[in-house]
Amino acid sequence: MLSVWFTLLLAAVPQQLLDSGRQAFQAGDLARAEQLFREFLKTNPNSAEALSNLAAVHARREQFADAVALYEKALKANPSLVPVHFNIAVSLGRLQQYSKAADHLRIFLRSYPREARAHQLLGLCLVETGELTAALAELETSYKENDKDRSILYALAYAQVRAGNADRAAELLARSEGDPTQAKLIEGLIEYRRGRYDEARALFESVVAANPNMAPALAALGRLNLLARKDDEAINLFERALKISPSDSESTYQLGVLYDRNGRTPEGITMLKKAVSLRANYPDPLYQLGRIELNAKHYPLALKYLEEARRMLPDQEAIRLLLGRTYQALGRQAEAKKEFDEVRRLKAEVIEKSRQRVESDSLMQQEPTPREK
């Protein structure tokens, strides 16, 4: 349930490196932003502003443990920099350290008692720790402070269900229909997950008609066109989505795949590398980069990408198979055999699990014996 809506809340400082770093961050150029912040820290190692900005880069890449460490350094350098407590809480929440996140949010709220988003995040953390009465109080406060934010209603409904208040949850969901665009977006995502693509498409198209700059709807339509192999339409939609939301790692990855599939491989490689930089531990673009380099007979480079992808997803058959072929191309037969053996083992494991599931379903459908009755 935890959603991340955070921006840098720190006052600007005059140093050009910091200003340029923030501009790069806002433009989605995380590599450039990191370079500039680290350059500034060489001469200003105790700058709380630079440390917190660098932490934000790590958080955007989903390197939340690194972000937390840097935010802690920033607070040590300047304990009065209260907004950092909000940012560190977001990262702690993503690490599922909800109790620690709640502590930081409480500190933040002492100085910003009317910050609706902080009340909402605190409420969500308390739901996860099982403190439902306190959670509902925080979420209700959040909604009172910002009753135009319909996302709070969804969070409230979730907490109410967890607390056993189904009628109250249903009432909140009904009220959430007051934002039809948001409601249709969520309904479309549900239909997409259920595999009802025609219904999802209609809902996403209605969202874009109402708000042409709704990046999640544009990206969702892009995914539908990618599945339908309508590549030109998919490329256009992903490009539009990324102009609005340049840090969307998934859309960046999918656009890279589409570029490569349509003969624009250099551009595809650029996008896939960017996807890797936007999100830590993202094996999909690494796999695609490895595939491209293997096809180009750039075996050492392919090996680098695929070994890293294997580290992240050791039980993924496609990665292991491609890695085996790369070892084979490099003449490393023993390592190739090991990968191919692992692929066979993984396939056999999938087959066995399917067999057990079928047998279990069959037993569940049998009539009970008289003694069982």
C-alpha positions in Angstrom: 0.0 0.0 0.0 2.8 2.4 0.6 3.1 4.8 -2.3 6.0 7.2 -2.7 5.3 10.8 -3.3 8.3 12.8 -2.3 10.3 15.7 -3.6 13.2 17.5 -2.1 11.9 19.8 0.6 15.1 21.5 1.3 15.9 25.2 0.8 18.1 26.0 -2.2 21.7 26.8 -1.6 23.7 29.1 -3.9 26.4 26.6 -4.9 26.3 26.0 -8.6 27.0 22.2 -8.2 24.0 21.8 -5.9 21.7 23.8 -8.2 22.9 21.9 -11.3 22.5 18.6 -9.4 18.9 19.4 -8.5 18.1 20.4 -12.0 19.5 17.1 -13.3 17.5 15.3 -10.6 14.3 17.0 -11.6 15.0 16.2 -15.3 15.5 12.5 -14.5 19.2 12.5 -15.2 20.1 10.6 -12.1 23.7 9.7 -13.1 24.5 13.4 -13.7 22.8 14.4 -10.5 24.8 11.9 -8.5 28.0 13.1 -10.1 27.4 16.7 -9.2 26.3 16.0 -5.6 29.4 13.8 -5.0 31.6 16.5 -6.5 30.2 19.0 -4.1 30.6 16.7 -1.2 34.4 16.4 -1.9 34.9 19.9 -0.6 31.8 20.0 1.7 31.6 16.5 3.2 29.2 17.6 6.0 26.7 19.4 3.9 23.3 18.2 5.0 21.7 19.6 1.8 24.1 17.7 -0.5 23.8 14.5 1.5 20.0 14.6 1.5 20.0 15.3 -2.3 22.3 12.4 -2.9 20.0 10.3 -0.8 17.1 11.3 -2.9 19.0 10.0 -6.0 19.4 6.6 -4.3 15.7 6.6 -3.3 14.6 7.3 -6.8 16.7 4.3 -8.0 15.0 2.3 -5.3 18.3 1.8 -3.4 16.5 2.5 -0.2 19.1 1.2 2.2 21.7 3.5 0.7 19.2 6.4 0.8 18.5 5.8 4.5 22.2 5.8 5.4 22.7 9.1 3.6 19.6 10.7 5.2 21.0 9.7 8.6 24.3 11.4 7.8 22.3 14.5 6.7 20.4 14.5 10.0 23.6 14.1 12.0 25.1 17.0 10.1 22.1 19.2 10.7 19.5 17.8 13.2 17.3 20.8 12.6 16.7 19.9 8.9 13.2 18.5 9.7 12.0 17.7 6.2 14.7 15.0 6.0 12.6 13.0 8.5 9.8 12.7 5.9 12.1 11.5 3.2 13.9 9.0 5.4 10.5 7.7 6.5 9.5 7.1 2.9 12.6 5.0 2.3 12.2 3.1 5.5 8.7 2.3 4.5 9.8 0.9 1.2 12.3 -1.3 3.3 9.2 -2.4 5.3 10.7 -0.9 8.5 7.4 0.6 9.4 8.0 1.2 13.1 11.2 3.2 12.4 9.4 5.1 9.6 6.6 6.0 12.0 9.1 7.4 14.5 10.5 9.8 11.9 7.0 10.8 10.7 6.0 11.7 14.2 9.1 14.0 14.5 8.2 15.6 11.1 4.6 16.2 12.1 5.6 18.0 15.3 6.9 20.8 13.0 4.4 20.3 10.2 1.2 19.1 11.9 -1.0 19.9 8.9 1.0 18.0 6.3 -1.6 15.6 4.9 0.8 13.3 3.2 2.8 12.7 6.3 -0.4 11.8 8.2 -1.3 9.4 5.4 2.0 7.7 5.4 2.0 7.4 9.2 -1.4 5.9 9.0 -0.2 3.3 6.5 2.8 2.5 8.6 0.6 1.9 11.6 -1.7 -0.3 9.6 1.3 -2.5 8.8 2.4 -2.6 12.5 -1.2 -3.6 13.5 -1.9 -0.3 15.4 -5.3 0.1 13.6 -7.0 2.5 15.9 -4.1 4.9 15.7 -3.8 4.3 11.9 -7.4 5.2 11.3 -7.0 8.4 13.3 -4.0 9.5 11.2 -5.8 8.7 7.9 -8.9 10.5 9.0 -6.7 13.5 9.9 -5.0 13.3 6.5 -8.4 13.3 4.7 -9.6 16.3 6.8 -6.5 18.2 5.9 -6.7 17.4 2.2 -10.2 16.2 1.3 -9.4 16.7 -2.4 -6.9 13.9 -2.4 -9.0 10.9 -3.3 -6.0 8.6 -2.8 -6.5 9.0 0.9 -9.9 7.5 0.6 -8.4 4.3 -0.8 -5.9 4.2 2.1 -8.8 4.7 4.6 -10.9 2.0 3.0 -7.9 -0.4 3.2 -7.4 0.4 6.9 -11.1 0.0 7.6 -11.2 -3.4 6.0 -8.2 -4.5 8.1 -10.0 -3.2 11.2 -13.1 -5.3 10.2 -15.3 -2.3 9.2 -16.4 -3.5 5.8 -19.5 -1.2 5.6 -17.3 1.9 6.3 -14.8 0.7 3.7 -17.5 0.3 1.1 -18.8 3.8 1.9 -15.3 5.3 1.4 -14.8 3.5 -1.9 -18.2 4.8 -3.1 -17.1 8.4 -2.2 -13.9 7.9 -4.0 -15.9 7.9 -7.3 -15.9 11.7 -6.9 -12.6 11.6 -8.9 -13.7 9.8 -12.0 -10.4 10.0 -13.8 -8.5 8.4 -10.9 -11.2 5.9 -10.4 -11.1 4.9 -14.1 -7.4 4.6 -14.0 -7.5 2.2 -11.1 -10.4 0.3 -12.6 -8.4 0.0 -15.8 -5.4 -1.4 -14.0 -7.6 -4.0 -12.3 -9.0 -5.1 -15.7 -5.5 -5.2 -17.1 -4.3 -7.5 -14.3 -7.3 -9.7 -14.9 -6.4 -10.0 -18.6 -9.5 -8.2 -19.8 -7.5 -6.0 -22.2 -10.4 -4.6 -24.3 -12.1 -3.3 -21.1 -8.8 -1.9 -19.8 -8.1 -0.2 -23.1 -11.5 1.6 -23.1 -10.9 2.8 -19.5 -7.4 4.0 -20.2 -8.5 5.8 -23.4 -11.2 7.6 -21.5 -8.7 8.7 -18.9 -6.3 10.1 -21.5 -9.3 11.8 -23.2 -10.0 13.6 -19.9 -6.4 14.2 -19.1 -3.8 13.9 -21.9 -1.0 14.3 -19.4 -1.9 11.3 -17.2 1.4 9.4 -17.6 0.3 6.2 -16.0 -2.6 5.8 -18.4 -0.4 6.6 -21.4 2.1 4.0 -20.2 -0.6 1.4 -19.7 -1.9 2.0 -23.2 1.7 1.6 -24.4 1.9 -1.8 -22.7 -1.4 -2.9 -24.3 -0.1 -1.9 -27.8 3.2 -3.7 -27.1 1.3 -6.9 -26.2 -0.7 -6.5 -29.5 2.5 -5.9 -31.4 1.3 -2.5 -32.5 4.8 -1.1 -32.1 4.4 2.3 -33.7 1.5 3.2 -31.4 3.3 1.7 -28.4 6.4 3.7 -29.1 4.5 6.9 -29.4 2.6 6.3 -26.1 5.7 5.5 -24.2 7.6 8.5 -25.5 4.6 10.7 -24.5 4.6 9.1 -21.0 8.3 9.6 -20.5 8.2 13.3 -21.5 5.8 13.7 -18.5 7.5 11.2 -16.2 11.2 10.8 -17.2 12.0 8.7 -14.2 9.6 5.9 -15.0 12.0 3.0 -15.2 9.5 0.4 -16.5 8.4 2.6 -19.4 12.0 3.4 -20.2 12.8 -0.3 -20.3 9.8 -1.1 -22.5 10.7 1.7 -24.9 14.2 0.3 -25.1 12.8 -3.1 -26.1 10.6 -1.6 -28.7 13.4 0.5 -30.2 15.6 -2.6 -30.6 12.7 -4.7 -32.0 12.1 -2.0 -34.7 15.7 -1.7 -35.9 16.6 1.2 -33.7 19.1 -0.8 -31.6 21.5 2.0 -30.6 18.6 4.0 -29.2 17.3 0.8 -27.6 20.6 0.2 -25.8 20.6 3.8 -24.6 17.1 3.4 -23.1 17.9 0.0 -21.5 21.0 1.4 -19.9 19.0 4.3 -18.6 16.4 1.9 -17.1 19.3 0.2 -15.2 20.4 3.6 -13.8 16.9 4.5 -12.8 16.2 1.4 -10.7 18.5 -0.7 -8.6 18.3 -4.5 -9.0 16.4 -4.4 -12.3 17.3 -7.6 -14.2 15.0 -7.2 -17.2 17.0 -4.5 -19.0 20.2 -6.3 -18.2 18.8 -9.5 -19.8 17.8 -7.5 -22.9 21.3 -5.8 -23.0 22.9 -9.2 -22.7 20.7 -10.6 -25.5 21.6 -7.7 -27.8 25.3 -8.0 -27.2 25.2 -11.8 -27.6 23.5 -11.4 -31.0 26.2 -8.9 -31.9 28.9 -11.4 -30.9 30.1 -9.0 -28.2 30.5 -12.0 -25.8 32.4 -10.4 -22.9 30.0 -7.6 -22.7 27.0 -9.9 -23.0 28.5 -12.0 -20.2 28.8 -9.0 -17.9 25.1 -8.1 -18.3 23.9 -11.6 -18.0 25.9 -12.6 -14.9 24.6 -9.5 -13.2 21.0 -10.4 -14.2 21.6 -13.9 -12.9 22.7 -12.5 -9.6 19.4 -10.7 -9.2 17.2 -13.5 -10.6 19.0 -16.8 -10.1 15.9 -18.9 -10.8 15.0 -17.3 -14.1 15.2 -19.9 -16.9 15.6 -17.4 -19.8 18.6 -15.7 -18.1 20.3 -19.0 -17.3 19.8 -20.3 -20.8 21.2 -17.2 -22.5 24.1 -17.1 -20.0 24.8 -20.8 -20.9 24.9 -19.9 -24.6 27.3 -17.0 -23.9 29.7 -19.3 -21.9 29.4 -21.7 -24.9 30.4 -18.9 -27.3 33.4 -18.1 -25.2 34.5 -21.7 -25.1 33.8 -22.1 -21.4 32.1 -25.4 -21.8 32.0 -26.5 -18.1 30.3 -23.3 -17.1 27.9 -23.6 -20.1 27.0 -27.1 -19.0 26.3 -26.0 -15.5 23.9 -23.3 -16.7 22.1 -25.7 -19.1 21.8 -28.3 -16.2 20.3 -25.6 -14.1 17.8 -24.7 -16.8 16.7 -28.4 -16.9 16.4 -28.5 -13.2 14.2 -25.4 -13.1 12.0 -26.7 -15.8 11.6 -30.0 -14.0 10.7 -28.1 -10.8 8.0 -26.2 -12.6 6.6 -29.4 -14.0 6.6 -31.1 -10.6 4.8 -28.2 -9.0 2.2 -28.2 -11.7 1.7 -31.9 -11.2 1.3 -31.5 -7.4 -1.2 -28.7 -7.9 -3.3 -30.8 -10.3 -3.3 -33.7 -7.9 -4.2 -31.4 -5.0 -7.1 -29.9 -7.0 -8.3 -33.3 -7.9 -8.3 -34.4 -4.2 -10.2 -31.3 -3.2 -12.9 -32.1 -5.7 -13.5 -35.6 -4.5 -16.5 -36.5 -2.4 -15.6 -37.0 1.3 -15.9 -40.5 2.8 -18.7 -41.2 5.3 -16.2 -40.9 8.1 -15.0 -37.5 6.8 -18.7 -36.4 6.8 
